[in-house]
Amino acid sequence: MFRKLFFLLFFIFVFYYEATDAQKKKETLLSEKVTQMMEWASKRSVIRMNGDKFRRFVKAPPRNYSVVIMFTALQPQRQCGVCKQADEEFQVLANSWRYSSAFTNKVFFASVDFDEGSDVFQMLNMNSAPTFLHFPSKGKPRKSDTYELQVRGFAAEQLARWVADRTDVQIRVIRPPNYAGPLLLGFLLAVIGGLAYLRRNNLEFLFNKNVWAFSALCFVLIMTSGQMWNHIRGPPYAHKNPSTGQVSYIHGSSQAQFVAETHIVLLFNAAVTMGIVLLCEAATSDVDIGKRKIMCVAGISLVVLFFSWLLSIFRAKYHGYPYSFLMS
């Protein structure tokens, strides 16, 4: 009886010692990983990772911190212009977090370039860049841990909202001062003021209804084409498929758009407007009948052709829309 009790106590002691030793090793390893991540973050707000670093500091346990990673392809031979733009916004977000008073080791920002970590891309079955993923401190990434780049754009403010939703870490985005806008505005006001001074004895152009009509029309075209949406969301100019190399200028969803798409829609709306103006001029002007016929034909052609293209874009984005005109 005494021997059984002795062996039982012995096994309990060994098990407890091994469990305690394993826990200490785990805590030591975790402390080393956090210390290393903090050291890297102190040098670079966005930690550059390759395959080995990714497996050791992101995939392998233990880990009590979240990592937000941008998978990108910044090398010139990859010809990924969107990657460079997204990287600039990601740097703004990471710097805002790194140099804020609320900075902790709860969240780290990192990047994996395709040419430095192609094995990571293969591991995650990833075939496009840029892509933003959140690796939570506990458990595996969920669907919501993949940032919807095509819907939300890559502006630092949008990324900050997503990070706050996934980690409960609020990041106030602070951008470096940009004096280009104020300087350009000041130069424009100086030019306008100079012109007004030179023509101070003849300011009738300020009361020209055509000038004001043209200015109002330009403003309306800019607003209706989606420029304000671009300013808020910061979408990419276009999308290049890294597998096929095909460039898309029109987004396939009604919930997002590219900057190039905005420019296309603006030009199409301007062409339709020009057609309407030509039709109005053909009906009301005093020029000879031949020129009026030419204006009428040109106006109808512009309206019909570019309205058909606008409708085809609408059909491509709103799947299931039943109507088309001249082209599908």
SERO-4910 file (N, C-alpha, C, O; in steps of 0.05 Angstrom, whole numbers):
BEGIN
 pado doro    nc1    nc2    nc3   cac1   cac2   cac3    cc1    cc2    cc3    oc1    oc2    oc3
  Met    A     17    -24      0      0      0      0     17     25      0     12     44    -15
  Phe    A     38     24     17     56     47     19     71     51     -7     75     74    -16
  Arg    A     79     29    -20     93     30    -46     76     43    -67     85     59    -83
  Lys    A     50     35    -69     32     46    -89     28     76    -84     28     92   -103
  Leu    A     26     84    -59     22    112    -53     47    128    -61     46    150    -70
  Phe    A     71    115    -57     96    128    -63     98    133    -93    105    155   -102
  Phe    A     92    112   -109     93    114   -138     73    135   -149     79    150   -167
  Leu    A     49    136   -136     29    155   -144     39    183   -139     36    201   -157
  Leu    A     50    188   -116     61    215   -110     84    222   -128     88    245   -136
  Phe    A    101    201   -135    123    206   -152    114    214   -180    125    233   -192
  Phe    A     95    200   -191     85    207   -218     71    234   -218     74    249   -238
  Ile    A     57    241   -196     44    267   -195     65    289   -195     62    310   -208
  Phe    A     87    284   -180    109    304   -179    122    307   -206    128    330   -214
  Val    A    128    285   -220    141    286   -246    123    301   -266    132    317   -281
  Phe    A     97    293   -266     78    306   -284     76    336   -279     76    352   -297
  Tyr    A     74    344   -253     73    372   -246     98    387   -254     97    409   -264
  Tyr    A    121    374   -250    147    386   -257    149    390   -287    157    412   -296
  Glu    A    140    370   -303    142    373   -332    122    394   -342    129    409   -360
  Ala    A     98    394   -330     78    414   -338     88    443   -331     86    461   -347
  Thr    A    100    445   -308    111    471   -300    134    479   -317    136    502   -326
  Asp    A    152    460   -323    174    465   -341    165    473   -369    177    491   -381
  Ala    A    145    459   -379    134    466   -406    122    493   -406    125    508   -426
  Gln    A    108    500   -384     95    526   -383    116    548   -382    113    569   -394
  Lys    A    138    543   -367    160    563   -366    173    567   -393    179    589   -401
  Lys    A    177    544   -407    189    546   -434    171    561   -453    180    577   -469
  Lys    A    145    556   -450    125    570   -467    126    600   -461    126    616   -480
  Glu    A    126    607   -436    127    636   -428    153    649   -437    153    672   -446
  Thr    A    175    634   -435    201    645   -444    201    649   -474    210    670   -483
  Leu    A    191    629   -489    190    632   -518    172    655   -526    179    671   -544
  Leu    A    149    658   -513    131    680   -519    144    707   -513    141    726   -529
  Ser    A    158    708   -491    171    733   -483    193    741   -504    196    764   -511
  Glu    A    207    720   -513    228    725   -534    215    735   -560    226    753   -572
  Lys    A    193    723   -567    180    731   -592    169    760   -590    173    776   -609
  Val    A    157    766   -568    146    793   -564    169    814   -564    167    835   -576
  Thr    A    191    807   -550    214    825   -548    225    830   -576    232    853   -583
  Gln    A    227    809   -592    238    811   -619    220    828   -637    229    845   -652
  Met    A    194    824   -635    174    839   -651    175    869   -643    174    886   -660
  Met    A    178    874   -617    179    902   -608    205    915   -617    205    939   -624
  Glu    A    227    900   -618    252    911   -628    250    918   -658    259    939   -666
  Trp    A    238    900   -673    234    906   -702    216    929   -706    221    946   -723
  Ala    A    194    930   -690    175    952   -693    187    979   -686    179   1000   -697
  Ser    A    207    979   -668    220   1004   -660    237   1015   -683    242   1039   -684
  Lys    A    246    997   -701    262   1006   -723    246   1012   -748    251   1031   -763
  Arg    A    225    996   -753    208    999   -776    179    995   -767    173    974   -754
  Ser    A    161   1013   -773    133   1010   -765    121    986   -778    104    973   -766
  Val    A    129    980   -803    119    957   -817    142    937   -818    163    942   -831
  Ile    A    139    914   -804    160    894   -803    161    878   -829    140    867   -837
  Arg    A    184    876   -841    187    861   -866    192    832   -858    210    825   -843
  Met    A    176    814   -870    178    786   -863    183    769   -888    173    775   -910
  Asn    A    198    748   -884    201    727   -905    187    702   -895    172    703   -875
  Gly    A    192    680   -908    178    655   -901    185    646   -873    167    637   -858
  Asp    A    211    647   -866    219    637   -839    207    654   -817    197    644   -797
  Lys    A    209    681   -820    198    698   -799    168    695   -797    157    695   -775
  Phe    A    154    691   -820    125    688   -819    118    662   -804     99    663   -787
  Arg    A    131    641   -809    125    615   -796    131    616   -766    116    605   -750
  Arg    A    153    630   -759    161    630   -731    145    650   -714    137    643   -692
  Phe    A    140    674   -725    128    695   -708     98    699   -713     85    713   -698
  Val    A     87    686   -734     58    689   -740     44    663   -738     23    661   -724
  Lys    A     54    643   -751     40    617   -752     44    600   -727     26    587   -717
  Ala    A     69    599   -717     76    581   -696     67    592   -669     72    616   -663
  Pro    A     55    576   -652     49    584   -624     74    583   -608     94    571   -616
  Pro    A     74    597   -584     52    613   -573     53    642   -584     74    651   -593
  Arg    A     30    654   -583     28    682   -593      5    695   -579    -18    686   -581
  Asn    A     10    718   -566    -12    733   -552    -16    760   -565    -28    778   -553
  Tyr    A     -7    764   -590     -9    789   -604    -21    784   -631    -18    762   -643
  Ser    A    -35    804   -642    -46    802   -669    -26    814   -689    -10    832   -682
  Val    A    -27    804   -713     -9    814   -734    -26    821   -759    -41    803   -769
  Val    A    -24    845   -768    -38    854   -793    -17    854   -815      3    870   -813
  Ile    A    -20    838   -835      0    834   -855    -10    843   -883    -32    836   -890
  Met    A      6    858   -897      0    865   -924     18    848   -942     42    849   -941
  Phe    A      5    832   -959     19    815   -978     20    831  -1004     -1    839  -1015
  Thr    A     44    836  -1014     48    854  -1036     68    845  -1056     80    823  -1052
  Ala    A     73    860  -1076     93    855  -1097    104    881  -1107     94    892  -1126
  Leu    A    124    891  -1093    134    918  -1097    157    920  -1117    165    942  -1125
  Gln    A    168    897  -1124    190    898  -1143    182    909  -1170    160    903  -1179
  Pro    A    199    926  -1183    191    938  -1209    182    918  -1230    165    924  -1246
  Gln    A    195    894  -1231    188    875  -1252    160    864  -1249    149    853  -1267
  Arg    A    148    868  -1225    120    858  -1221    100    877  -1232     77    870  -1237
  Gln    A    108    902  -1237     90    922  -1249     64    925  -1234     42    925  -1246
  Cys    A     65    927  -1208     41    929  -1191     40    958  -1180     49    963  -1158
  Gly    A     28    976  -1196     26   1004  -1187      8   1007  -1163     13   1024  -1146
  Val    A    -13    990  -1161    -31    991  -1138    -17    983  -1113    -23    993  -1091
  Cys    A      2    964  -1115     17    955  -1091     32    979  -1078     33    981  -1054
  Lys    A     44    996  -1095     59   1019  -1084     40   1038  -1070     46   1049  -1049
  Gln    A     17   1044  -1082     -2   1062  -1070    -13   1050  -1043    -15   1065  -1023
  Ala    A    -19   1024  -1044    -29   1012  -1019     -7   1011   -997    -13   1014   -974
  Asp    A     18   1007  -1005     40   1007   -986     43   1034   -973     48   1035   -949
  Glu    A     39   1056   -987     41   1082   -976     20   1087   -954     25   1098   -933
  Glu    A     -5   1078   -960    -26   1081   -940    -22   1063   -916    -27   1070   -894
  Phe    A    -11   1039   -921     -6   1020   -899     16   1031   -881     15   1028   -857
  Gln    A     36   1044   -893     57   1057   -877     46   1080   -860     54   1083   -837
  Val    A     27   1095   -871     14   1116   -856      0   1105   -832      2   1115   -809
  Leu    A    -15   1083   -836    -29   1070   -814    -10   1060   -793    -14   1064   -769
  Ala    A     11   1045   -801     29   1034   -782     44   1055   -767     49   1052   -743
  Asn    A     52   1077   -780     66   1099   -766     47   1112   -746     56   1120   -724
  Ser    A     22   1115   -753      2   1127   -735      0   1110   -709     -3   1122   -688
  Trp    A      1   1084   -712     -1   1066   -689     26   1066   -673     26   1068   -649
  Arg    A     48   1064   -688     74   1062   -674     81   1086   -658     92   1083   -636
  Tyr    A     74   1110   -667     82   1134   -653     59   1147   -637     61   1170   -629
  Ser    A     38   1131   -632     16   1141   -615     22   1134   -586     37   1116   -580
  Ser    A      9   1149   -568     14   1144   -540      1   1118   -531      7   1108   -509
  Ala    A    -17   1107   -547    -31   1082   -539    -17   1057   -550    -28   1035   -548
  Phe    A      7   1061   -562     21   1038   -574     27   1016   -553     38   1022   -532
  Thr    A     20    992   -560     27    969   -543     36    946   -561     37    948   -585
  Asn    A     41    923   -548     49    899   -564     25    882   -570     28    858   -576
  Lys    A      1    894   -570    -23    879   -576    -26    875   -606    -37    854   -615
  Val    A    -17    893   -622    -19    892   -651      7    900   -664     20    919   -656
  Phe    A     15    885   -684     39    892   -700     30    892   -730     12    878   -738
  Phe    A     44    909   -745     40    911   -774     64    900   -788     87    906   -781
  Ala    A     59    884   -809     81    871   -823     73    869   -853     50    873   -860
  Ser    A     94    863   -869     89    860   -898    105    836   -908    127    830   -897
  Val    A     94    822   -927    108    800   -940    108    806   -970     87    806   -983
  Asp    A    132    810   -981    134    815  -1010    136    788  -1025    149    769  -1015
  Phe    A    124    786  -1048    124    761  -1063    152    751  -1069    157    727  -1068
  Asp    A    170    769  -1075    197    761  -1082    214    754  -1058    236    743  -1061
  Glu    A    204    760  -1034    218    752  -1010    205    730   -995    217    717   -977
  Gly    A    180    724  -1001    165    703   -987    144    690  -1005    121    688   -998
  Ser    A    153    681  -1028    135    667  -1047    123    642  -1035    101    634  -1041
  Asp    A    139    629  -1016    129    605  -1003    105    611   -985     88    594   -981
  Val    A    104    635   -974     81    643   -957     56    646   -975     35    638   -967
  Phe    A     59    658   -999     37    661  -1017     26    633  -1025      2    629  -1026
  Gln    A     44    614  -1030     36    587  -1036     22    573  -1013      3    559  -1016
  Met    A     33    578   -988     21    566   -964     -7    575   -960    -24    559   -952
  Leu    A    -13    601   -966    -39    612   -962    -57    611   -987    -79    622   -987
  Asn    A    -47    598  -1008    -62    597  -1034    -70    625  -1043    -93    629  -1052
  Met    A    -51    643  -1042    -56    671  -1050    -44    676  -1077    -21    671  -1082
  Asn    A    -61    687  -1095    -52    692  -1122    -57    721  -1131    -56    727  -1155
  Ser    A    -61    739  -1113    -65    767  -1120    -52    785  -1099    -49    777  -1076
  Ala    A    -45    809  -1107    -33    829  -1089    -42    856  -1098    -45    861  -1122
  Pro    A    -45    875  -1080    -41    872  -1051    -65    859  -1037    -88    861  -1046
  Thr    A    -59    846  -1015    -80    833   -998    -73    838   -969    -50    836   -961
  Phe    A    -93    845   -953    -89    850   -925   -103    828   -909   -126    822   -913
  Leu    A    -88    816   -890    -98    795   -873    -92    801   -844    -71    812   -837
  His    A   -111    794   -827   -107    797   -798   -105    769   -786   -122    752   -790
  Phe    A    -83    765   -771    -78    740   -757    -83    745   -728    -67    757   -714
  Pro    A   -106    735   -717   -113    741   -689    -94    728   -670    -80    709   -677
  Ser    A    -95    738   -645    -77    727   -625    -85    699   -617    -68    683   -607
  Lys    A   -110    692   -620   -120    665   -614   -136    655   -637   -153    669   -649
  Gly    A   -132    630   -644   -148    618   -665   -137    624   -693   -118    638   -696
  Lys    A   -151    613   -713   -144    617   -740   -159    641   -752   -180    648   -742
  Pro    A   -148    653   -773   -162    676   -786   -189    667   -797   -191    645   -809
  Arg    A   -209    684   -795   -235    679   -806   -238    694   -832   -220    708   -841
  Lys    A   -261    691   -844   -266    704   -870   -265    735   -866   -255    749   -883
  Ser    A   -275    744   -843   -276    773   -838   -248    784   -832   -244    808   -830
  Asp    A   -228    766   -828   -201    775   -824   -186    781   -850   -163    789   -849
  Thr    A   -200    777   -872   -189    785   -898   -202    812   -906   -227    813   -908
  Tyr    A   -186    832   -911   -196    858   -917   -208    859   -945   -195    849   -964
  Glu    A   -232    871   -947   -245    873   -973   -235    897   -988   -247    919   -988
  Leu    A   -212    893  -1001   -199    916  -1014   -215    928  -1037   -216    952  -1040
  Gln    A   -228    911  -1053   -243    921  -1076   -268    936  -1068   -277    953  -1083
  Val    A   -278    931  -1044   -302    945  -1034   -295    970  -1018   -307    991  -1022
  Arg    A   -275    968  -1001   -269    990   -982   -246   1008   -991   -242   1029   -979
  Gly    A   -230    999  -1010   -206   1015  -1018   -184   1011   -997   -187    998   -977
  Phe    A   -161   1023  -1003   -138   1019   -985   -130   1045   -971   -107   1047   -962
  Ala    A   -148   1064   -968   -142   1088   -952   -136   1080   -923   -148   1062   -912
  Ala    A   -117   1094   -911   -108   1088   -884   -132   1089   -864   -133   1074   -845
  Glu    A   -150   1108   -869   -173   1111   -851   -191   1086   -852   -201   1077   -831
  Gln    A   -195   1076   -876   -212   1052   -879   -198   1027   -867   -211   1011   -854
  Leu    A   -172   1025   -870   -157   1003   -858   -158   1005   -827   -160    985   -814
  Ala    A   -157   1030   -817   -158   1034   -788   -185   1024   -777   -186   1012   -755
  Arg    A   -207   1029   -791   -233   1020   -782   -234    990   -782   -245    977   -764
  Trp    A   -223    977   -802   -223    948   -804   -206    936   -781   -214    917   -768
  Val    A   -183    948   -775   -166    939   -754   -180    942   -727   -179    924   -710
  Ala    A   -194    964   -723   -209    968   -698   -231    947   -695   -237    938   -673
  Asp    A   -244    939   -717   -265    919   -717   -254    892   -710   -268    876   -696
  Arg    A   -230    886   -719   -218    859   -714   -203    857   -688   -201    835   -677
  Thr    A   -192    879   -678   -174    878   -655   -183    895   -631   -171    893   -609
  Asp    A   -203    912   -635   -212    931   -614   -191    952   -608   -191    964   -587
  Val    A   -172    955   -626   -151    975   -623   -158    999   -640   -160    997   -665
  Gln    A   -163   1022   -628   -170   1046   -642   -145   1061   -650   -128   1068   -633
  Ile    A   -142   1066   -676   -118   1080   -686   -127   1106   -699   -143   1106   -718
  Arg    A   -117   1128   -689   -122   1154   -701   -101   1159   -723    -78   1162   -717
  Val    A   -110   1160   -748    -92   1163   -770    -82   1192   -771    -98   1211   -772
  Ile    A    -56   1194   -771    -43   1221   -773    -25   1221   -797     -6   1206   -799
  Arg    A    -32   1237   -816    -17   1238   -841      4   1260   -839      0   1281   -826
  Pro    A     27   1256   -852     47   1277   -853     36   1302   -867     21   1298   -886
  Pro    A     45   1326   -859     33   1350   -872     39   1350   -902     62   1345   -911
  Asn    A     19   1357   -917     21   1360   -946     15   1389   -954     -8   1397   -952
  Tyr    A     35   1403   -962     32   1431   -969     25   1436   -998     22   1459  -1007
  Ala    A     23   1415  -1014     18   1418  -1042    -10   1430  -1047    -13   1448  -1063
  Gly    A    -30   1421  -1032    -57   1431  -1035    -59   1461  -1028    -69   1476  -1045
  Pro    A    -51   1469  -1005    -52   1498   -998    -36   1515  -1018    -45   1537  -1025
  Leu    A    -13   1506  -1026      4   1521  -1045    -10   1524  -1072    -10   1545  -1084
  Leu    A    -22   1502  -1081    -37   1503  -1106    -61   1521  -1105    -66   1537  -1123
  Leu    A    -75   1520  -1082    -98   1538  -1079    -89   1567  -1078   -102   1584  -1090
  Gly    A    -68   1572  -1063    -57   1599  -1062    -49   1610  -1090    -54   1633  -1097
  Phe    A    -36   1592  -1105    -27   1600  -1132    -51   1606  -1150    -52   1625  -1165
  Leu    A    -72   1588  -1148    -96   1593  -1164   -110   1619  -1156   -119   1634  -1174
  Leu    A   -112   1624  -1130   -124   1650  -1122   -108   1673  -1131   -119   1694  -1139
  Ala    A    -81   1670  -1131    -64   1692  -1140    -68   1697  -1170    -69   1720  -1179
  Val    A    -71   1676  -1186    -75   1679  -1215   -102   1692  -1220   -104   1710  -1236
  Ile    A   -123   1683  -1206   -149   1695  -1209   -149   1724  -1201   -160   1741  -1215
  Gly    A   -136   1730  -1178   -134   1758  -1169   -119   1775  -1189   -126   1798  -1194
  Gly    A    -97   1764  -1201    -81   1779  -1220    -97   1785  -1245    -96   1807  -1256
  Leu    A   -112   1764  -1255   -128   1769  -1279   -150   1790  -1274   -155   1807  -1290
  Ala    A   -162   1787  -1250   -183   1807  -1243   -172   1835  -1241   -185   1855  -1249
  Tyr    A   -147   1837  -1231   -134   1864  -1229   -127   1875  -1257   -131   1899  -1262
  Leu    A   -117   1857  -1274   -110   1867  -1301   -135   1875  -1317   -133   1893  -1333
  Arg    A   -157   1862  -1311   -182   1870  -1325   -201   1884  -1307   -226   1881  -1309
  Arg    A   -190   1900  -1289   -207   1913  -1269   -226   1933  -1281   -247   1940  -1269
  Asn    A   -220   1942  -1305   -238   1961  -1319   -258   1947  -1337   -276   1960  -1348
  Asn    A   -256   1921  -1339   -275   1906  -1356   -279   1878  -1343   -266   1859  -1350
  Leu    A   -298   1877  -1325   -304   1853  -1311   -331   1840  -1320   -345   1827  -1304
  Glu    A   -338   1846  -1344   -363   1835  -1354   -363   1804  -1356   -384   1792  -1355
  Phe    A   -339   1792  -1358   -338   1763  -1360   -348   1750  -1335   -357   1727  -1335
  Leu    A   -347   1764  -1312   -358   1753  -1288   -388   1750  -1289   -400   1734  -1273
  Phe    A   -401   1765  -1306   -430   1763  -1309   -439   1748  -1333   -462   1749  -1341
  Asn    A   -419   1734  -1346   -425   1718  -1370   -438   1692  -1361   -426   1675  -1347
  Lys    A   -463   1687  -1370   -478   1664  -1361   -465   1638  -1372   -468   1617  -1360
  Asn    A   -452   1640  -1396   -439   1616  -1407   -416   1606  -1390   -412   1582  -1387
  Val    A   -401   1625  -1378   -379   1618  -1361   -389   1604  -1336   -378   1583  -1328
  Trp    A   -410   1615  -1324   -421   1603  -1300   -434   1576  -1306   -433   1557  -1290
  Ala    A   -447   1574  -1330   -460   1549  -1338   -439   1527  -1342   -443   1504  -1334
  Phe    A   -417   1534  -1355   -395   1515  -1360   -383   1506  -1333   -377   1482  -1329
  Ser    A   -378   1525  -1315   -367   1518  -1289   -385   1499  -1273   -376   1480  -1261
  Ala    A   -411   1506  -1273   -430   1489  -1259   -432   1461  -1272   -434   1441  -1257
  Leu    A   -431   1460  -1298   -432   1434  -1312   -408   1417  -1305   -411   1393  -1301
  Cys    A   -384   1429  -1304   -360   1414  -1297   -362   1403  -1268   -355   1380  -1263
  Phe    A   -372   1419  -1250   -376   1410  -1222   -395   1387  -1221   -391   1368  -1207
  Val    A   -418   1389  -1235   -438   1368  -1235   -426   1342  -1247   -431   1320  -1236
  Leu    A   -411   1344  -1268   -399   1320  -1280   -379   1306  -1262   -378   1282  -1260
  Ile    A   -364   1323  -1248   -344   1312  -1229   -358   1297  -1206   -350   1275  -1198
  Met    A   -379   1309  -1195   -393   1297  -1172   -409   1272  -1180   -409   1252  -1166
  Thr    A   -422   1273  -1203   -438   1250  -1211   -421   1226  -1221   -431   1204  -1223
  Ser    A   -396   1231  -1228   -379   1209  -1237   -367   1193  -1214   -357   1171  -1218
  Gly    A   -369   1203  -1189   -360   1187  -1166   -334   1197  -1154   -320   1182  -1140
  Gln    A   -326   1222  -1159   -301   1232  -1148   -302   1234  -1118   -281   1229  -1105
  Met    A   -325   1240  -1106   -326   1242  -1077   -323   1214  -1065   -311   1212  -1043
  Trp    A   -334   1194  -1078   -331   1167  -1068   -301   1159  -1068   -292   1146  -1049
  Asn    A   -287   1167  -1089   -258   1161  -1090   -243   1175  -1068   -225   1163  -1056
  His    A   -251   1200  -1062   -238   1215  -1041   -242   1202  -1014   -223   1202   -997
  Ile    A   -265   1191  -1009   -271   1179   -983   -259   1151   -981   -247   1144   -961
  Arg    A   -263   1134  -1002   -254   1106  -1000   -226   1101  -1009   -213   1083  -1000
  Gly    A   -215   1118  -1027   -188   1114  -1036   -183   1088  -1051   -165   1073  -1044
  Pro    A   -200   1083  -1072   -197   1057  -1087   -172   1058  -1105   -161   1079  -1110
  Pro    A   -163   1035  -1114   -140   1034  -1133   -149   1045  -1160   -172   1047  -1167
  Tyr    A   -129   1054  -1176   -135   1065  -1203   -147   1044  -1221   -166   1049  -1236
  Ala    A   -135   1020  -1220   -145    997  -1236   -136    972  -1222   -122    973  -1201
  His    A   -143    949  -1233   -134    924  -1221   -121    907  -1242   -132    902  -1264
  Lys    A    -97    897  -1236    -83    879  -1254    -81    852  -1242    -71    848  -1220
  Asn    A    -92    832  -1256    -91    804  -1247    -62    794  -1249    -52    793  -1271
  Pro    A    -50    787  -1227    -22    778  -1228    -18    752  -1243      4    746  -1252
  Ser    A    -39    736  -1246    -36    710  -1259    -38    714  -1289    -21    702  -1304
  Thr    A    -57    730  -1299    -61    733  -1328    -49    759  -1339    -44    761  -1363
  Gly    A    -44    778  -1321    -34    804  -1330    -55    822  -1341    -49    844  -1350
  Gln    A    -80    813  -1341   -102    829  -1352   -109    852  -1333   -111    848  -1308
  Val    A   -112    876  -1344   -119    900  -1328   -148    906  -1330   -159    907  -1352
  Ser    A   -162    909  -1307   -190    916  -1307   -194    945  -1299   -183    954  -1278
  Tyr    A   -208    960  -1315   -214    988  -1309   -242    992  -1298   -247   1013  -1287
  Ile    A   -259    972  -1302   -286    974  -1291   -290    952  -1270   -285    928  -1276
  His    A   -297    960  -1246   -302    940  -1225   -327    924  -1230   -347    935  -1239
  Gly    A   -326    899  -1225   -348    881  -1231   -371    881  -1211   -390    866  -1214
  Ser    A   -369    898  -1190   -389    898  -1169   -401    926  -1167   -388    946  -1173
  Ser    A   -427    927  -1159   -440    952  -1156   -432    966  -1129   -440    989  -1124
  Gln    A   -417    952  -1112   -409    962  -1086   -382    976  -1087   -373    986  -1066
  Ala    A   -369    977  -1110   -342    989  -1111   -337    999  -1139   -352    994  -1158
  Gln    A   -315   1014  -1142   -307   1025  -1168   -277   1031  -1167   -265   1034  -1146
  Phe    A   -266   1033  -1191   -238   1041  -1194   -237   1071  -1201   -256   1082  -1211
  Val    A   -214   1083  -1197   -210   1111  -1204   -213   1114  -1235   -224   1133  -1245
  Ala    A   -201   1095  -1249   -203   1096  -1279   -232   1095  -1288   -240   1108  -1307
  Glu    A   -248   1079  -1274   -277   1078  -1280   -290   1105  -1277   -308   1112  -1293
  Thr    A   -282   1119  -1256   -293   1146  -1252   -287   1164  -1276   -304   1179  -1285
  His    A   -262   1163  -1285   -255   1180  -1308   -270   1172  -1333   -278   1189  -1349
  Ile    A   -274   1146  -1337   -289   1137  -1360   -318   1147  -1360   -328   1157  -1379
  Val    A   -330   1143  -1336   -358   1152  -1334   -360   1182  -1337   -379   1192  -1349
  Leu    A   -341   1197  -1327   -341   1226  -1330   -340   1234  -1360   -355   1251  -1369
  Leu    A   -322   1221  -1375   -320   1227  -1403   -345   1220  -1418   -354   1234  -1436
  Phe    A   -357   1197  -1412   -382   1189  -1425   -405   1208  -1419   -420   1215  -1437
  Asn    A   -407   1216  -1394   -428   1236  -1386   -423   1263  -1401   -442   1276  -1409
  Ala    A   -398   1270  -1403   -391   1295  -1417   -399   1293  -1446   -408   1313  -1458
  Ala    A   -394   1270  -1458   -401   1266  -1487   -431   1268  -1491   -441   1280  -1510
  Val    A   -446   1255  -1473   -476   1256  -1475   -485   1285  -1471   -503   1294  -1486
  Thr    A   -473   1299  -1453   -480   1328  -1448   -474   1344  -1473   -490   1361  -1481
  Met    A   -451   1340  -1485   -443   1354  -1509   -463   1348  -1532   -470   1367  -1547
  Gly    A   -473   1324  -1534   -493   1317  -1553   -519   1332  -1549   -531   1342  -1568
  Ile    A   -528   1335  -1524   -552   1350  -1518   -548   1379  -1525   -567   1392  -1535
  Val    A   -525   1390  -1518   -519   1418  -1524   -520   1423  -1555   -531   1443  -1564
  Leu    A   -509   1405  -1570   -509   1407  -1599   -538   1406  -1610   -544   1421  -1629
  Leu    A   -554   1389  -1599   -582   1387  -1608   -597   1413  -1601   -613   1423  -1618
  Cys    A   -592   1424  -1578   -605   1450  -1570   -596   1472  -1589   -612   1489  -1597
  Glu    A   -570   1473  -1595   -559   1494  -1612   -570   1490  -1641   -576   1510  -1654
  Ala    A   -573   1466  -1650   -584   1461  -1677   -613   1470  -1679   -622   1479  -1700
  Ala    A   -627   1469  -1657   -655   1477  -1657   -659   1507  -1654   -680   1518  -1663
  Thr    A   -640   1521  -1642   -645   1549  -1635   -626   1569  -1649   -631   1593  -1649
  Ser    A   -604   1559  -1660   -584   1577  -1672   -594   1589  -1699   -613   1578  -1711
  Asp    A   -581   1610  -1708   -588   1624  -1733   -570   1617  -1756   -571   1630  -1777
  Val    A   -553   1596  -1753   -534   1589  -1774   -550   1576  -1797   -574   1570  -1794
  Asp    A   -536   1572  -1820   -550   1561  -1843   -559   1532  -1838   -549   1519  -1819
  Ile    A   -578   1523  -1854   -591   1497  -1849   -571   1474  -1851   -575   1454  -1837
  Gly    A   -551   1476  -1868   -531   1454  -1871   -516   1449  -1845   -513   1426  -1837
  Lys    A   -506   1471  -1833   -491   1468  -1808   -509   1458  -1785   -500   1443  -1768
  Arg    A   -534   1466  -1786   -553   1457  -1765   -558   1427  -1768   -561   1413  -1748
  Lys    A   -559   1417  -1793   -563   1388  -1797   -539   1373  -1787   -542   1352  -1774
  Ile    A   -515   1383  -1792   -490   1370  -1783   -490   1370  -1752   -483   1349  -1740
  Met    A   -497   1392  -1739   -498   1393  -1710   -519   1373  -1699   -514   1361  -1679
  Cys    A   -541   1371  -1713   -562   1352  -1704   -553   1323  -1706   -557   1308  -1687
  Val    A   -541   1316  -1728   -531   1288  -1731   -509   1282  -1711   -509   1261  -1699
  Ala    A   -490   1301  -1708   -469   1297  -1688   -480   1294  -1660   -471   1278  -1644
  Gly    A   -500   1311  -1653   -512   1310  -1626   -525   1283  -1621   -522   1271  -1600
  Ile    A   -541   1274  -1641   -555   1249  -1638   -535   1226  -1635   -539   1208  -1619
  Ser    A   -514   1226  -1652   -494   1205  -1651   -480   1204  -1624   -477   1182  -1613
  Leu    A   -473   1227  -1613   -460   1228  -1587   -478   1217  -1565   -470   1200  -1549
  Val    A   -503   1225  -1565   -522   1216  -1544   -527   1186  -1546   -525   1172  -1526
  Val    A   -532   1177  -1571   -539   1148  -1574   -515   1131  -1567   -518   1111  -1552
  Leu    A   -491   1137  -1578   -468   1120  -1574   -459   1119  -1545   -455   1098  -1534
  Phe    A   -455   1143  -1533   -444   1143  -1506   -465   1135  -1485   -457   1125  -1464
  Phe    A   -490   1140  -1490   -511   1130  -1472   -512   1100  -1472   -516   1087  -1452
  Ser    A   -507   1088  -1496   -506   1059  -1498   -483   1048  -1482   -486   1027  -1468
  Trp    A   -460   1061  -1484   -437   1052  -1468   -441   1055  -1438   -434   1037  -1422
  Leu    A   -454   1077  -1430   -460   1080  -1402   -479   1058  -1392   -476   1048  -1370
  Leu    A   -499   1052  -1408   -518   1031  -1400   -504   1004  -1399   -511    987  -1382
  Ser    A   -485    999  -1416   -471    973  -1416   -454    971  -1391   -452    949  -1379
  Ile    A   -441    993  -1382   -426    993  -1357   -445    988  -1333   -438    972  -1315
  Phe    A   -468   1000  -1334   -488    996  -1313   -496    967  -1311   -498    955  -1290
  Arg    A   -501    954  -1334   -509    926  -1335   -486    908  -1325   -491    888  -1312
  Ala    A   -461    915  -1331   -438    899  -1322   -435    900  -1292   -426    881  -1280
  Lys    A   -443    922  -1279   -440    925  -1250   -464    915  -1235   -462    903  -1214
  Tyr    A   -488    920  -1246   -513    911  -1233   -523    886  -1248   -539    888  -1267
  His    A   -513    863  -1239   -518    838  -1253   -548    832  -1252   -561    834  -1231
  Gly    A   -559    825  -1274   -587    819  -1276   -604    842  -1286   -628    838  -1289
  Tyr    A   -592    865  -1290   -607    888  -1301   -616    881  -1330   -599    874  -1346
  Pro    A   -642    882  -1336   -652    870  -1361   -649    887  -1386   -652    877  -1408
  Tyr    A   -644    913  -1383   -646    930  -1406   -619    937  -1418   -599    939  -1404
  Ser    A   -618    940  -1444   -594    948  -1458   -602    965  -1483   -626    966  -1490
  Phe    A   -582    978  -1495   -588    995  -1518   -564    994  -1537   -543   1004  -1530
  Leu    A   -569    983  -1561   -549    980  -1582   -527    959  -1575   -520    943  -1593
  Met    A   -517    959  -1551   -496    940  -1544   -502    929  -1516   -513    943  -1499
  Ser    A   -494    904  -1512   -500    891  -1487   -476    892  -1468   -478    882  -1446
***
